[in-house]
Amino acid sequence: MAKKNFEEIKKEVKTKVSEITEIPEEKLKEDARFVEDLGVDSMMALEIVASIEKKYQVAIREEDIPKISNLRGIYELLEKAMK
């Protein structure tokens, strides 16, 4: 995979999460909790994880999935996985 600027990746992830959850990007703040604040259900959460793994060719360990409670959690996991 060609090296991308991490800011670009964050933007792509935010767009993908917006598509899956049907929540406008401007309402997706880094610290907004998917379930509690945005009403994301478990199927949407799994779809988010699967789409990230596929697009960025990373494996998110099962024990790391609970860390994906907001965009910041996704960014942190992706950053670690892509090093």
C-alpha positions as CSV (number, residue, x, y, z in Angstrom):
1,M,0.0,0.0,0.0
2,A,1.3,3.4,-0.9
3,K,2.2,5.5,2.1
4,K,-0.6,8.0,2.8
5,N,-0.6,11.0,5.0
6,F,-2.4,9.9,8.2
7,E,-4.6,13.0,8.1
8,E,-5.9,11.6,4.7
9,I,-6.6,8.3,6.3
10,K,-8.5,9.9,9.1
11,K,-10.6,11.7,6.6
12,E,-11.3,8.5,4.7
13,V,-12.2,6.7,7.9
14,K,-14.6,9.4,9.0
15,T,-16.3,9.4,5.6
16,K,-16.7,5.6,5.8
17,V,-18.1,5.7,9.3
18,S,-20.5,8.4,8.2
19,E,-21.7,6.2,5.3
20,I,-22.2,3.1,7.5
21,T,-23.9,4.9,10.3
22,E,-25.8,7.4,8.1
23,I,-24.6,10.2,10.4
24,P,-23.4,13.4,8.7
25,E,-19.6,13.8,8.9
26,E,-20.0,17.2,10.7
27,K,-21.7,15.4,13.6
28,L,-19.0,12.8,13.9
29,K,-16.7,14.3,16.5
30,E,-13.5,12.4,17.5
31,D,-14.7,11.9,21.0
32,A,-18.4,11.2,20.3
33,R,-19.1,7.7,21.5
34,F,-20.6,5.5,18.8
35,V,-23.2,3.7,20.9
36,E,-24.0,6.1,23.7
37,D,-23.9,9.4,21.8
38,L,-24.6,8.4,18.2
39,G,-26.8,5.3,18.6
40,V,-24.6,3.0,16.5
41,D,-25.7,-0.6,16.9
42,S,-23.5,-3.7,17.0
43,M,-24.0,-4.6,13.4
44,M,-22.9,-1.1,12.3
45,A,-19.9,-1.4,14.6
46,L,-18.9,-4.8,13.1
47,E,-19.3,-3.3,9.6
48,I,-17.0,-0.4,10.6
49,V,-14.3,-2.8,11.8
50,A,-14.6,-5.0,8.8
51,S,-14.4,-2.1,6.3
52,I,-11.3,-0.7,8.1
53,E,-9.6,-4.1,8.1
54,K,-10.3,-4.6,4.4
55,K,-9.4,-1.1,3.2
56,Y,-6.2,-0.7,5.1
57,Q,-5.2,-4.4,5.2
58,V,-4.8,-4.5,8.9
59,A,-6.1,-7.1,11.4
60,I,-7.8,-5.7,14.5
61,R,-7.5,-8.1,17.3
62,E,-10.7,-9.1,19.1
63,E,-9.5,-7.7,22.4
64,D,-8.9,-4.3,20.7
65,I,-12.5,-4.0,19.4
66,P,-13.9,-2.5,22.6
67,K,-11.4,0.3,22.2
68,I,-13.3,1.3,19.0
69,S,-15.9,3.3,20.9
70,N,-15.3,6.5,18.9
71,L,-13.3,7.9,16.0
72,R,-10.3,8.6,18.2
73,G,-10.1,4.9,19.1
74,I,-10.2,3.9,15.5
75,Y,-7.4,6.4,14.6
76,E,-5.2,5.2,17.5
77,L,-5.6,1.5,16.6
78,L,-5.0,2.2,12.9
79,E,-1.9,4.3,13.6
80,K,-0.4,1.4,15.7
81,A,-1.4,-1.2,13.2
82,M,0.2,0.7,10.3
83,K,3.6,1.2,11.8
